[in-house]
Amino acid sequence: MNIRRAVPEDAAAIARIHVDTWRDTYAGVLPDHVLLNMSSTRERGGWSGSVLRGESVFVAQTVEAGIVGFGSCGPNRLRDLPCDGEIYTLYVAPGYQGHGFGKALMTRMLAELTESGRRKALVWVLRENPARFFYQAMGGRRLAERNERLWETLIPQIAYYWTLPYAAGE
């Protein structure tokens, strides 16, 4: 397993994983039309731009399978919460979940936030997403809840946070 900073050539793999994991994880949680209208081509452009702008995007890869997961992080986008860092995304391709890729990506992103001077980091997760148990197992503590209106649907979400620097088992 290798965790590294993403490069523009990774955008297609990141986009494919993004679409595949959303369709796998959020079926029955998000409106069908949202999942059906997702496009690897559109996602590729967005991820390519993120990497080119120097945003903190990381990939997990193996020699055999190539890129199997990715994550991104940076400053907290909601200033009303007592965290200055945020994990924006963390997705591991179906079939590769439960093998340590998510933990390795999460640990790397928390280290990145620490290196950039952040003191606390949070992640928002859909309440119906089983990944919330992953964040709890990684030491995330419940910070807040919200109902965000997306696609004309109220989406319940939970925020988990970590004090930085992160230590496994914290």
CNS distance restraints for C-alpha pairs under 8 A (distance, minus, plus):
assign (resid   1 and name CA) (resid  60 and name CA) 6.75 0.50 0.50
assign (resid   1 and name CA) (resid  61 and name CA) 5.76 0.50 0.50
assign (resid   1 and name CA) (resid  62 and name CA) 5.00 0.50 0.50
assign (resid   1 and name CA) (resid  63 and name CA) 7.75 0.50 0.50
assign (resid   1 and name CA) (resid 101 and name CA) 7.67 0.50 0.50
assign (resid   2 and name CA) (resid  60 and name CA) 5.63 0.50 0.50
assign (resid   2 and name CA) (resid  61 and name CA) 5.30 0.50 0.50
assign (resid   2 and name CA) (resid  62 and name CA) 6.33 0.50 0.50
assign (resid   3 and name CA) (resid  58 and name CA) 6.73 0.50 0.50
assign (resid   3 and name CA) (resid  59 and name CA) 5.65 0.50 0.50
assign (resid   3 and name CA) (resid  60 and name CA) 4.59 0.50 0.50
assign (resid   3 and name CA) (resid  61 and name CA) 6.60 0.50 0.50
assign (resid   3 and name CA) (resid 104 and name CA) 7.16 0.50 0.50
assign (resid   3 and name CA) (resid 105 and name CA) 6.64 0.50 0.50
assign (resid   3 and name CA) (resid 108 and name CA) 7.62 0.50 0.50
assign (resid   4 and name CA) (resid  58 and name CA) 5.49 0.50 0.50
assign (resid   4 and name CA) (resid  59 and name CA) 5.61 0.50 0.50
assign (resid   4 and name CA) (resid  60 and name CA) 6.77 0.50 0.50
assign (resid   5 and name CA) (resid  56 and name CA) 7.28 0.50 0.50
assign (resid   5 and name CA) (resid  57 and name CA) 5.94 0.50 0.50
assign (resid   5 and name CA) (resid  58 and name CA) 4.35 0.50 0.50
assign (resid   5 and name CA) (resid  59 and name CA) 6.29 0.50 0.50
assign (resid   6 and name CA) (resid  10 and name CA) 6.18 0.50 0.50
assign (resid   6 and name CA) (resid  51 and name CA) 6.57 0.50 0.50
assign (resid   6 and name CA) (resid  57 and name CA) 5.51 0.50 0.50
assign (resid   6 and name CA) (resid  58 and name CA) 4.98 0.50 0.50
assign (resid   6 and name CA) (resid  59 and name CA) 5.74 0.50 0.50
assign (resid   7 and name CA) (resid  11 and name CA) 7.55 0.50 0.50
assign (resid   7 and name CA) (resid  51 and name CA) 6.20 0.50 0.50
assign (resid   7 and name CA) (resid  52 and name CA) 7.76 0.50 0.50
assign (resid   8 and name CA) (resid  48 and name CA) 5.28 0.50 0.50
assign (resid   8 and name CA) (resid  51 and name CA) 5.86 0.50 0.50
assign (resid   8 and name CA) (resid  52 and name CA) 6.42 0.50 0.50
assign (resid   9 and name CA) (resid  48 and name CA) 7.79 0.50 0.50
assign (resid  10 and name CA) (resid  14 and name CA) 6.18 0.50 0.50
assign (resid  10 and name CA) (resid  48 and name CA) 7.81 0.50 0.50
assign (resid  10 and name CA) (resid  67 and name CA) 7.92 0.50 0.50
assign (resid  11 and name CA) (resid  15 and name CA) 5.99 0.50 0.50
assign (resid  11 and name CA) (resid  44 and name CA) 5.16 0.50 0.50
assign (resid  11 and name CA) (resid  45 and name CA) 7.45 0.50 0.50
assign (resid  11 and name CA) (resid  47 and name CA) 5.42 0.50 0.50
assign (resid  11 and name CA) (resid  48 and name CA) 5.08 0.50 0.50
assign (resid  12 and name CA) (resid  16 and name CA) 6.22 0.50 0.50
assign (resid  12 and name CA) (resid  40 and name CA) 7.24 0.50 0.50
assign (resid  12 and name CA) (resid  41 and name CA) 7.72 0.50 0.50
assign (resid  12 and name CA) (resid  44 and name CA) 5.22 0.50 0.50
assign (resid  13 and name CA) (resid  17 and name CA) 6.24 0.50 0.50
assign (resid  13 and name CA) (resid  67 and name CA) 6.42 0.50 0.50
assign (resid  14 and name CA) (resid  18 and name CA) 6.06 0.50 0.50
assign (resid  14 and name CA) (resid  44 and name CA) 7.20 0.50 0.50
assign (resid  14 and name CA) (resid  47 and name CA) 7.19 0.50 0.50
assign (resid  14 and name CA) (resid  59 and name CA) 7.93 0.50 0.50
assign (resid  14 and name CA) (resid  67 and name CA) 7.61 0.50 0.50
assign (resid  14 and name CA) (resid  69 and name CA) 7.31 0.50 0.50
assign (resid  14 and name CA) (resid  70 and name CA) 6.54 0.50 0.50
assign (resid  15 and name CA) (resid  19 and name CA) 6.25 0.50 0.50
assign (resid  15 and name CA) (resid  40 and name CA) 5.04 0.50 0.50
assign (resid  15 and name CA) (resid  41 and name CA) 7.39 0.50 0.50
assign (resid  15 and name CA) (resid  43 and name CA) 5.01 0.50 0.50
assign (resid  15 and name CA) (resid  44 and name CA) 4.89 0.50 0.50
assign (resid  15 and name CA) (resid  47 and name CA) 6.93 0.50 0.50
assign (resid  16 and name CA) (resid  20 and name CA) 6.04 0.50 0.50
assign (resid  16 and name CA) (resid  40 and name CA) 5.36 0.50 0.50
assign (resid  16 and name CA) (resid  44 and name CA) 7.96 0.50 0.50
assign (resid  17 and name CA) (resid  21 and name CA) 5.84 0.50 0.50
assign (resid  17 and name CA) (resid  68 and name CA) 7.27 0.50 0.50
assign (resid  17 and name CA) (resid  69 and name CA) 6.83 0.50 0.50
assign (resid  17 and name CA) (resid  91 and name CA) 7.10 0.50 0.50
assign (resid  17 and name CA) (resid  92 and name CA) 7.01 0.50 0.50
assign (resid  17 and name CA) (resid  93 and name CA) 5.45 0.50 0.50
assign (resid  18 and name CA) (resid  22 and name CA) 6.19 0.50 0.50
assign (resid  18 and name CA) (resid  40 and name CA) 7.86 0.50 0.50
assign (resid  18 and name CA) (resid  43 and name CA) 7.70 0.50 0.50
assign (resid  18 and name CA) (resid  91 and name CA) 6.66 0.50 0.50
assign (resid  19 and name CA) (resid  23 and name CA) 6.19 0.50 0.50
assign (resid  19 and name CA) (resid  35 and name CA) 7.88 0.50 0.50
assign (resid  19 and name CA) (resid  38 and name CA) 6.34 0.50 0.50
assign (resid  19 and name CA) (resid  39 and name CA) 6.87 0.50 0.50
assign (resid  19 and name CA) (resid  40 and name CA) 6.29 0.50 0.50
assign (resid  19 and name CA) (resid  43 and name CA) 7.88 0.50 0.50
assign (resid  20 and name CA) (resid  24 and name CA) 6.08 0.50 0.50
assign (resid  20 and name CA) (resid  93 and name CA) 6.94 0.50 0.50
assign (resid  20 and name CA) (resid  94 and name CA) 7.43 0.50 0.50
assign (resid  21 and name CA) (resid  25 and name CA) 5.72 0.50 0.50
assign (resid  21 and name CA) (resid  26 and name CA) 7.94 0.50 0.50
assign (resid  21 and name CA) (resid  91 and name CA) 6.63 0.50 0.50
assign (resid  21 and name CA) (resid  92 and name CA) 7.08 0.50 0.50
assign (resid  21 and name CA) (resid  93 and name CA) 5.92 0.50 0.50
assign (resid  21 and name CA) (resid  94 and name CA) 6.37 0.50 0.50
assign (resid  22 and name CA) (resid  26 and name CA) 5.40 0.50 0.50
assign (resid  22 and name CA) (resid  27 and name CA) 7.65 0.50 0.50
assign (resid  22 and name CA) (resid  35 and name CA) 6.99 0.50 0.50
assign (resid  23 and name CA) (resid  27 and name CA) 5.73 0.50 0.50
assign (resid  23 and name CA) (resid  35 and name CA) 5.70 0.50 0.50
assign (resid  23 and name CA) (resid  36 and name CA) 7.99 0.50 0.50
assign (resid  24 and name CA) (resid  94 and name CA) 7.30 0.50 0.50
assign (resid  25 and name CA) (resid 129 and name CA) 6.97 0.50 0.50
assign (resid  26 and name CA) (resid  30 and name CA) 5.60 0.50 0.50
assign (resid  26 and name CA) (resid  35 and name CA) 7.93 0.50 0.50
assign (resid  26 and name CA) (resid 129 and name CA) 7.26 0.50 0.50
assign (resid  27 and name CA) (resid  31 and name CA) 7.84 0.50 0.50
assign (resid  27 and name CA) (resid  32 and name CA) 7.03 0.50 0.50
assign (resid  27 and name CA) (resid  35 and name CA) 7.57 0.50 0.50
assign (resid  28 and name CA) (resid  32 and name CA) 7.38 0.50 0.50
assign (resid  29 and name CA) (resid 128 and name CA) 6.77 0.50 0.50
assign (resid  30 and name CA) (resid  34 and name CA) 6.96 0.50 0.50
assign (resid  30 and name CA) (resid  35 and name CA) 7.40 0.50 0.50
assign (resid  30 and name CA) (resid 155 and name CA) 7.93 0.50 0.50
assign (resid  31 and name CA) (resid  35 and name CA) 6.99 0.50 0.50
assign (resid  31 and name CA) (resid 151 and name CA) 7.61 0.50 0.50
assign (resid  31 and name CA) (resid 153 and name CA) 7.88 0.50 0.50
assign (resid  32 and name CA) (resid  36 and name CA) 6.09 0.50 0.50
assign (resid  33 and name CA) (resid  37 and name CA) 5.91 0.50 0.50
assign (resid  34 and name CA) (resid  38 and name CA) 6.49 0.50 0.50
assign (resid  34 and name CA) (resid 151 and name CA) 7.54 0.50 0.50
assign (resid  38 and name CA) (resid  42 and name CA) 7.78 0.50 0.50
assign (resid  38 and name CA) (resid  43 and name CA) 7.86 0.50 0.50
assign (resid  39 and name CA) (resid  43 and name CA) 6.17 0.50 0.50
assign (resid  40 and name CA) (resid  44 and name CA) 5.80 0.50 0.50
assign (resid  41 and name CA) (resid  45 and name CA) 6.68 0.50 0.50
assign (resid  42 and name CA) (resid  46 and name CA) 6.67 0.50 0.50
assign (resid  43 and name CA) (resid  47 and name CA) 6.16 0.50 0.50
assign (resid  44 and name CA) (resid  48 and name CA) 5.93 0.50 0.50
assign (resid  45 and name CA) (resid  49 and name CA) 6.19 0.50 0.50
assign (resid  46 and name CA) (resid  50 and name CA) 6.30 0.50 0.50
assign (resid  47 and name CA) (resid  51 and name CA) 6.24 0.50 0.50
assign (resid  48 and name CA) (resid  52 and name CA) 6.12 0.50 0.50
assign (resid  49 and name CA) (resid  53 and name CA) 6.05 0.50 0.50
assign (resid  50 and name CA) (resid  54 and name CA) 6.60 0.50 0.50
assign (resid  50 and name CA) (resid  55 and name CA) 5.52 0.50 0.50
assign (resid  50 and name CA) (resid  57 and name CA) 7.68 0.50 0.50
assign (resid  51 and name CA) (resid  55 and name CA) 5.61 0.50 0.50
assign (resid  51 and name CA) (resid  56 and name CA) 7.45 0.50 0.50
assign (resid  51 and name CA) (resid  57 and name CA) 6.55 0.50 0.50
assign (resid  55 and name CA) (resid  72 and name CA) 7.67 0.50 0.50
assign (resid  55 and name CA) (resid  73 and name CA) 7.79 0.50 0.50
assign (resid  55 and name CA) (resid  74 and name CA) 7.49 0.50 0.50
assign (resid  56 and name CA) (resid  72 and name CA) 5.51 0.50 0.50
assign (resid  56 and name CA) (resid  73 and name CA) 5.62 0.50 0.50
assign (resid  56 and name CA) (resid  74 and name CA) 6.53 0.50 0.50
assign (resid  56 and name CA) (resid 112 and name CA) 7.94 0.50 0.50
assign (resid  57 and name CA) (resid  70 and name CA) 7.13 0.50 0.50
assign (resid  57 and name CA) (resid  71 and name CA) 5.73 0.50 0.50
assign (resid  57 and name CA) (resid  72 and name CA) 4.30 0.50 0.50
assign (resid  57 and name CA) (resid  73 and name CA) 6.81 0.50 0.50
assign (resid  58 and name CA) (resid  70 and name CA) 5.47 0.50 0.50
assign (resid  58 and name CA) (resid  71 and name CA) 5.38 0.50 0.50
assign (resid  58 and name CA) (resid  72 and name CA) 6.24 0.50 0.50
assign (resid  58 and name CA) (resid 105 and name CA) 7.11 0.50 0.50
assign (resid  58 and name CA) (resid 109 and name CA) 7.71 0.50 0.50
assign (resid  59 and name CA) (resid  67 and name CA) 6.47 0.50 0.50
assign (resid  59 and name CA) (resid  68 and name CA) 7.57 0.50 0.50
assign (resid  59 and name CA) (resid  69 and name CA) 5.68 0.50 0.50
assign (resid  59 and name CA) (resid  70 and name CA) 4.20 0.50 0.50
assign (resid  59 and name CA) (resid  71 and name CA) 6.57 0.50 0.50
assign (resid  59 and name CA) (resid 105 and name CA) 7.32 0.50 0.50
assign (resid  60 and name CA) (resid  67 and name CA) 5.66 0.50 0.50
assign (resid  60 and name CA) (resid  68 and name CA) 5.79 0.50 0.50
assign (resid  60 and name CA) (resid  69 and name CA) 5.00 0.50 0.50
assign (resid  60 and name CA) (resid  70 and name CA) 5.94 0.50 0.50
assign (resid  60 and name CA) (resid 101 and name CA) 6.36 0.50 0.50
assign (resid  60 and name CA) (resid 104 and name CA) 7.95 0.50 0.50
assign (resid  60 and name CA) (resid 105 and name CA) 6.76 0.50 0.50
assign (resid  61 and name CA) (resid  65 and name CA) 7.04 0.50 0.50
assign (resid  61 and name CA) (resid  66 and name CA) 4.95 0.50 0.50
assign (resid  61 and name CA) (resid  67 and name CA) 4.09 0.50 0.50
assign (resid  61 and name CA) (resid  68 and name CA) 5.48 0.50 0.50
assign (resid  61 and name CA) (resid  69 and name CA) 7.03 0.50 0.50
assign (resid  62 and name CA) (resid  66 and name CA) 5.08 0.50 0.50
assign (resid  62 and name CA) (resid  67 and name CA) 6.59 0.50 0.50
assign (resid  62 and name CA) (resid  68 and name CA) 7.42 0.50 0.50
assign (resid  68 and name CA) (resid  92 and name CA) 5.90 0.50 0.50
assign (resid  68 and name CA) (resid  93 and name CA) 5.44 0.50 0.50
assign (resid  68 and name CA) (resid  96 and name CA) 6.74 0.50 0.50
assign (resid  68 and name CA) (resid 101 and name CA) 7.93 0.50 0.50
assign (resid  69 and name CA) (resid  90 and name CA) 7.54 0.50 0.50
assign (resid  69 and name CA) (resid  91 and name CA) 5.48 0.50 0.50
assign (resid  69 and name CA) (resid  92 and name CA) 3.99 0.50 0.50
assign (resid  69 and name CA) (resid  93 and name CA) 5.81 0.50 0.50
assign (resid  69 and name CA) (resid 101 and name CA) 6.87 0.50 0.50
assign (resid  69 and name CA) (resid 102 and name CA) 7.35 0.50 0.50
assign (resid  70 and name CA) (resid  89 and name CA) 7.64 0.50 0.50
assign (resid  70 and name CA) (resid  90 and name CA) 5.84 0.50 0.50
assign (resid  70 and name CA) (resid  91 and name CA) 5.56 0.50 0.50
assign (resid  70 and name CA) (resid  92 and name CA) 6.51 0.50 0.50
assign (resid  70 and name CA) (resid 105 and name CA) 7.01 0.50 0.50
assign (resid  71 and name CA) (resid  87 and name CA) 7.63 0.50 0.50
assign (resid  71 and name CA) (resid  88 and name CA) 7.29 0.50 0.50
assign (resid  71 and name CA) (resid  89 and name CA) 4.88 0.50 0.50
assign (resid  71 and name CA) (resid  90 and name CA) 4.15 0.50 0.50
assign (resid  71 and name CA) (resid  91 and name CA) 6.30 0.50 0.50
assign (resid  71 and name CA) (resid 105 and name CA) 6.50 0.50 0.50
assign (resid  71 and name CA) (resid 106 and name CA) 7.56 0.50 0.50
assign (resid  71 and name CA) (resid 109 and name CA) 7.54 0.50 0.50
assign (resid  72 and name CA) (resid  87 and name CA) 6.12 0.50 0.50
assign (resid  72 and name CA) (resid  88 and name CA) 5.40 0.50 0.50
assign (resid  72 and name CA) (resid  89 and name CA) 5.14 0.50 0.50
assign (resid  72 and name CA) (resid  90 and name CA) 6.75 0.50 0.50
assign (resid  72 and name CA) (resid 109 and name CA) 7.17 0.50 0.50
assign (resid  73 and name CA) (resid  85 and name CA) 7.47 0.50 0.50
assign (resid  73 and name CA) (resid  86 and name CA) 5.58 0.50 0.50
assign (resid  73 and name CA) (resid  87 and name CA) 4.32 0.50 0.50
assign (resid  73 and name CA) (resid  88 and name CA) 5.10 0.50 0.50
assign (resid  73 and name CA) (resid  89 and name CA) 7.03 0.50 0.50
assign (resid  73 and name CA) (resid 109 and name CA) 6.33 0.50 0.50
assign (resid  73 and name CA) (resid 113 and name CA) 7.41 0.50 0.50
assign (resid  74 and name CA) (resid  85 and name CA) 5.70 0.50 0.50
assign (resid  74 and name CA) (resid  86 and name CA) 5.49 0.50 0.50
assign (resid  74 and name CA) (resid  87 and name CA) 6.70 0.50 0.50
assign (resid  74 and name CA) (resid  88 and name CA) 7.37 0.50 0.50
assign (resid  74 and name CA) (resid 113 and name CA) 6.75 0.50 0.50
assign (resid  75 and name CA) (resid  84 and name CA) 5.75 0.50 0.50
assign (resid  75 and name CA) (resid  85 and name CA) 4.42 0.50 0.50
assign (resid  75 and name CA) (resid  86 and name CA) 5.67 0.50 0.50
assign (resid  76 and name CA) (resid  83 and name CA) 6.51 0.50 0.50
assign (resid  76 and name CA) (resid  84 and name CA) 5.03 0.50 0.50
assign (resid  76 and name CA) (resid  85 and name CA) 4.53 0.50 0.50
assign (resid  76 and name CA) (resid  86 and name CA) 4.69 0.50 0.50
assign (resid  76 and name CA) (resid 121 and name CA) 7.55 0.50 0.50
assign (resid  76 and name CA) (resid 122 and name CA) 7.57 0.50 0.50
assign (resid  77 and name CA) (resid  86 and name CA) 7.41 0.50 0.50
assign (resid  79 and name CA) (resid  83 and name CA) 7.76 0.50 0.50
assign (resid  79 and name CA) (resid  84 and name CA) 7.74 0.50 0.50
assign (resid  82 and name CA) (resid 120 and name CA) 7.60 0.50 0.50
assign (resid  83 and name CA) (resid 119 and name CA) 7.19 0.50 0.50
assign (resid  83 and name CA) (resid 120 and name CA) 4.75 0.50 0.50
assign (resid  83 and name CA) (resid 121 and name CA) 5.46 0.50 0.50
assign (resid  83 and name CA) (resid 122 and name CA) 6.50 0.50 0.50
assign (resid  83 and name CA) (resid 161 and name CA) 7.68 0.50 0.50
assign (resid  84 and name CA) (resid 118 and name CA) 5.77 0.50 0.50
assign (resid  84 and name CA) (resid 119 and name CA) 6.57 0.50 0.50
assign (resid  84 and name CA) (resid 120 and name CA) 5.81 0.50 0.50
assign (resid  84 and name CA) (resid 121 and name CA) 6.25 0.50 0.50
assign (resid  85 and name CA) (resid 113 and name CA) 6.26 0.50 0.50
assign (resid  85 and name CA) (resid 118 and name CA) 5.71 0.50 0.50
assign (resid  85 and name CA) (resid 119 and name CA) 7.35 0.50 0.50
assign (resid  85 and name CA) (resid 120 and name CA) 5.94 0.50 0.50
assign (resid  85 and name CA) (resid 121 and name CA) 4.27 0.50 0.50
assign (resid  85 and name CA) (resid 122 and name CA) 6.41 0.50 0.50
assign (resid  86 and name CA) (resid 121 and name CA) 4.97 0.50 0.50
assign (resid  86 and name CA) (resid 122 and name CA) 4.79 0.50 0.50
assign (resid  86 and name CA) (resid 123 and name CA) 5.75 0.50 0.50
assign (resid  87 and name CA) (resid 109 and name CA) 7.24 0.50 0.50
assign (resid  87 and name CA) (resid 110 and name CA) 7.98 0.50 0.50
assign (resid  87 and name CA) (resid 121 and name CA) 7.01 0.50 0.50
assign (resid  87 and name CA) (resid 122 and name CA) 6.15 0.50 0.50
assign (resid  87 and name CA) (resid 123 and name CA) 5.01 0.50 0.50
assign (resid  87 and name CA) (resid 124 and name CA) 7.90 0.50 0.50
assign (resid  88 and name CA) (resid 123 and name CA) 6.60 0.50 0.50
assign (resid  88 and name CA) (resid 124 and name CA) 7.72 0.50 0.50
assign (resid  90 and name CA) (resid 102 and name CA) 7.06 0.50 0.50
assign (resid  90 and name CA) (resid 105 and name CA) 7.57 0.50 0.50
assign (resid  90 and name CA) (resid 106 and name CA) 7.44 0.50 0.50
assign (resid  91 and name CA) (resid 102 and name CA) 7.26 0.50 0.50
assign (resid  92 and name CA) (resid  96 and name CA) 6.35 0.50 0.50
assign (resid  92 and name CA) (resid  97 and name CA) 5.80 0.50 0.50
assign (resid  92 and name CA) (resid 101 and name CA) 6.93 0.50 0.50
assign (resid  92 and name CA) (resid 102 and name CA) 6.33 0.50 0.50
assign (resid  93 and name CA) (resid  97 and name CA) 6.56 0.50 0.50
assign (resid  96 and name CA) (resid 101 and name CA) 7.47 0.50 0.50
assign (resid  97 and name CA) (resid 101 and name CA) 7.05 0.50 0.50
assign (resid  97 and name CA) (resid 102 and name CA) 7.23 0.50 0.50
assign (resid  98 and name CA) (resid 102 and name CA) 7.74 0.50 0.50
assign (resid 100 and name CA) (resid 104 and name CA) 6.12 0.50 0.50
assign (resid 101 and name CA) (resid 105 and name CA) 6.13 0.50 0.50
assign (resid 102 and name CA) (resid 106 and name CA) 5.96 0.50 0.50
assign (resid 103 and name CA) (resid 107 and name CA) 6.02 0.50 0.50
assign (resid 103 and name CA) (resid 138 and name CA) 7.48 0.50 0.50
assign (resid 104 and name CA) (resid 108 and name CA) 6.19 0.50 0.50
assign (resid 105 and name CA) (resid 109 and name CA) 6.17 0.50 0.50
assign (resid 106 and name CA) (resid 110 and name CA) 6.14 0.50 0.50
assign (resid 107 and name CA) (resid 111 and name CA) 6.19 0.50 0.50
assign (resid 107 and name CA) (resid 166 and name CA) 7.64 0.50 0.50
assign (resid 108 and name CA) (resid 112 and name CA) 6.17 0.50 0.50
assign (resid 109 and name CA) (resid 113 and name CA) 6.23 0.50 0.50
assign (resid 110 and name CA) (resid 114 and name CA) 6.19 0.50 0.50
assign (resid 110 and name CA) (resid 121 and name CA) 7.38 0.50 0.50
assign (resid 110 and name CA) (resid 164 and name CA) 7.36 0.50 0.50
assign (resid 110 and name CA) (resid 165 and name CA) 7.44 0.50 0.50
assign (resid 110 and name CA) (resid 166 and name CA) 6.39 0.50 0.50
assign (resid 111 and name CA) (resid 115 and name CA) 6.08 0.50 0.50
assign (resid 111 and name CA) (resid 165 and name CA) 6.97 0.50 0.50
assign (resid 111 and name CA) (resid 166 and name CA) 7.06 0.50 0.50
assign (resid 112 and name CA) (resid 116 and name CA) 6.25 0.50 0.50
assign (resid 113 and name CA) (resid 117 and name CA) 6.57 0.50 0.50
assign (resid 113 and name CA) (resid 118 and name CA) 5.36 0.50 0.50
assign (resid 113 and name CA) (resid 119 and name CA) 7.99 0.50 0.50
assign (resid 113 and name CA) (resid 121 and name CA) 7.50 0.50 0.50
assign (resid 113 and name CA) (resid 164 and name CA) 7.99 0.50 0.50
assign (resid 114 and name CA) (resid 118 and name CA) 5.10 0.50 0.50
assign (resid 114 and name CA) (resid 119 and name CA) 6.66 0.50 0.50
assign (resid 114 and name CA) (resid 164 and name CA) 5.94 0.50 0.50
assign (resid 114 and name CA) (resid 165 and name CA) 5.57 0.50 0.50
assign (resid 114 and name CA) (resid 166 and name CA) 7.89 0.50 0.50
assign (resid 118 and name CA) (resid 164 and name CA) 7.02 0.50 0.50
assign (resid 119 and name CA) (resid 163 and name CA) 6.15 0.50 0.50
assign (resid 119 and name CA) (resid 164 and name CA) 4.94 0.50 0.50
assign (resid 119 and name CA) (resid 165 and name CA) 7.11 0.50 0.50
assign (resid 120 and name CA) (resid 161 and name CA) 6.83 0.50 0.50
assign (resid 120 and name CA) (resid 162 and name CA) 5.63 0.50 0.50
assign (resid 120 and name CA) (resid 163 and name CA) 4.55 0.50 0.50
assign (resid 120 and name CA) (resid 164 and name CA) 5.34 0.50 0.50
assign (resid 121 and name CA) (resid 161 and name CA) 5.40 0.50 0.50
assign (resid 121 and name CA) (resid 162 and name CA) 5.31 0.50 0.50
assign (resid 121 and name CA) (resid 163 and name CA) 6.62 0.50 0.50
assign (resid 121 and name CA) (resid 164 and name CA) 7.16 0.50 0.50
assign (resid 122 and name CA) (resid 159 and name CA) 6.33 0.50 0.50
assign (resid 122 and name CA) (resid 160 and name CA) 5.39 0.50 0.50
assign (resid 122 and name CA) (resid 161 and name CA) 4.09 0.50 0.50
assign (resid 122 and name CA) (resid 162 and name CA) 6.40 0.50 0.50
assign (resid 123 and name CA) (resid 159 and name CA) 5.45 0.50 0.50
assign (resid 123 and name CA) (resid 160 and name CA) 5.50 0.50 0.50
assign (resid 123 and name CA) (resid 161 and name CA) 6.53 0.50 0.50
assign (resid 124 and name CA) (resid 157 and name CA) 6.36 0.50 0.50
assign (resid 124 and name CA) (resid 158 and name CA) 5.63 0.50 0.50
assign (resid 124 and name CA) (resid 159 and name CA) 4.39 0.50 0.50
assign (resid 124 and name CA) (resid 160 and name CA) 6.66 0.50 0.50
assign (resid 125 and name CA) (resid 129 and name CA) 6.81 0.50 0.50
assign (resid 125 and name CA) (resid 131 and name CA) 7.54 0.50 0.50
assign (resid 125 and name CA) (resid 132 and name CA) 6.38 0.50 0.50
assign (resid 125 and name CA) (resid 157 and name CA) 5.47 0.50 0.50
assign (resid 125 and name CA) (resid 158 and name CA) 5.43 0.50 0.50
assign (resid 125 and name CA) (resid 159 and name CA) 6.35 0.50 0.50
assign (resid 126 and name CA) (resid 132 and name CA) 7.72 0.50 0.50
assign (resid 126 and name CA) (resid 155 and name CA) 7.04 0.50 0.50
assign (resid 126 and name CA) (resid 156 and name CA) 6.03 0.50 0.50
assign (resid 126 and name CA) (resid 157 and name CA) 4.32 0.50 0.50
assign (resid 126 and name CA) (resid 158 and name CA) 6.31 0.50 0.50
assign (resid 127 and name CA) (resid 132 and name CA) 7.20 0.50 0.50
assign (resid 127 and name CA) (resid 156 and name CA) 5.55 0.50 0.50
assign (resid 127 and name CA) (resid 157 and name CA) 4.80 0.50 0.50
assign (resid 127 and name CA) (resid 158 and name CA) 5.79 0.50 0.50
assign (resid 128 and name CA) (resid 156 and name CA) 7.81 0.50 0.50
assign (resid 130 and name CA) (resid 134 and name CA) 7.66 0.50 0.50
assign (resid 131 and name CA) (resid 135 and name CA) 6.60 0.50 0.50
assign (resid 132 and name CA) (resid 136 and name CA) 6.34 0.50 0.50
assign (resid 133 and name CA) (resid 137 and name CA) 6.10 0.50 0.50
assign (resid 134 and name CA) (resid 138 and name CA) 6.20 0.50 0.50
assign (resid 135 and name CA) (resid 139 and name CA) 6.58 0.50 0.50
assign (resid 135 and name CA) (resid 140 and name CA) 5.30 0.50 0.50
assign (resid 135 and name CA) (resid 160 and name CA) 7.17 0.50 0.50
assign (resid 136 and name CA) (resid 140 and name CA) 4.74 0.50 0.50
assign (resid 136 and name CA) (resid 141 and name CA) 6.61 0.50 0.50
assign (resid 136 and name CA) (resid 160 and name CA) 7.75 0.50 0.50
assign (resid 137 and name CA) (resid 169 and name CA) 7.95 0.50 0.50
assign (resid 138 and name CA) (resid 168 and name CA) 7.04 0.50 0.50
assign (resid 138 and name CA) (resid 169 and name CA) 6.59 0.50 0.50
assign (resid 138 and name CA) (resid 170 and name CA) 7.63 0.50 0.50
assign (resid 139 and name CA) (resid 162 and name CA) 7.07 0.50 0.50
assign (resid 139 and name CA) (resid 168 and name CA) 7.49 0.50 0.50
assign (resid 139 and name CA) (resid 169 and name CA) 5.95 0.50 0.50
assign (resid 139 and name CA) (resid 170 and name CA) 5.22 0.50 0.50
assign (resid 140 and name CA) (resid 160 and name CA) 5.08 0.50 0.50
assign (resid 140 and name CA) (resid 161 and name CA) 5.13 0.50 0.50
assign (resid 140 and name CA) (resid 162 and name CA) 5.53 0.50 0.50
assign (resid 141 and name CA) (resid 160 and name CA) 4.98 0.50 0.50
assign (resid 141 and name CA) (resid 161 and name CA) 5.29 0.50 0.50
assign (resid 141 and name CA) (resid 162 and name CA) 6.75 0.50 0.50
assign (resid 142 and name CA) (resid 158 and name CA) 7.13 0.50 0.50
assign (resid 142 and name CA) (resid 159 and name CA) 5.96 0.50 0.50
assign (resid 142 and name CA) (resid 160 and name CA) 4.47 0.50 0.50
assign (resid 142 and name CA) (resid 161 and name CA) 6.54 0.50 0.50
assign (resid 143 and name CA) (resid 158 and name CA) 7.56 0.50 0.50
assign (resid 143 and name CA) (resid 159 and name CA) 5.38 0.50 0.50
assign (resid 143 and name CA) (resid 160 and name CA) 5.34 0.50 0.50
assign (resid 143 and name CA) (resid 161 and name CA) 6.25 0.50 0.50
assign (resid 144 and name CA) (resid 158 and name CA) 5.90 0.50 0.50
assign (resid 144 and name CA) (resid 159 and name CA) 5.10 0.50 0.50
assign (resid 144 and name CA) (resid 160 and name CA) 7.32 0.50 0.50
assign (resid 145 and name CA) (resid 156 and name CA) 7.31 0.50 0.50
assign (resid 145 and name CA) (resid 157 and name CA) 5.60 0.50 0.50
assign (resid 145 and name CA) (resid 158 and name CA) 4.47 0.50 0.50
assign (resid 145 and name CA) (resid 159 and name CA) 6.08 0.50 0.50
assign (resid 146 and name CA) (resid 156 and name CA) 5.85 0.50 0.50
assign (resid 146 and name CA) (resid 157 and name CA) 5.35 0.50 0.50
assign (resid 146 and name CA) (resid 158 and name CA) 6.62 0.50 0.50
assign (resid 147 and name CA) (resid 154 and name CA) 5.71 0.50 0.50
assign (resid 147 and name CA) (resid 155 and name CA) 5.29 0.50 0.50
assign (resid 147 and name CA) (resid 156 and name CA) 4.36 0.50 0.50
assign (resid 147 and name CA) (resid 157 and name CA) 6.11 0.50 0.50
assign (resid 148 and name CA) (resid 154 and name CA) 5.51 0.50 0.50
assign (resid 148 and name CA) (resid 155 and name CA) 5.15 0.50 0.50
assign (resid 148 and name CA) (resid 156 and name CA) 6.44 0.50 0.50
assign (resid 148 and name CA) (resid 157 and name CA) 7.37 0.50 0.50
assign (resid 149 and name CA) (resid 153 and name CA) 5.39 0.50 0.50
assign (resid 149 and name CA) (resid 154 and name CA) 4.45 0.50 0.50
assign (resid 149 and name CA) (resid 155 and name CA) 6.08 0.50 0.50
assign (resid 150 and name CA) (resid 154 and name CA) 6.35 0.50 0.50
assign (resid 150 and name CA) (resid 155 and name CA) 6.72 0.50 0.50
assign (resid 162 and name CA) (resid 166 and name CA) 6.88 0.50 0.50
assign (resid 166 and name CA) (resid 170 and name CA) 7.21 0.50 0.50
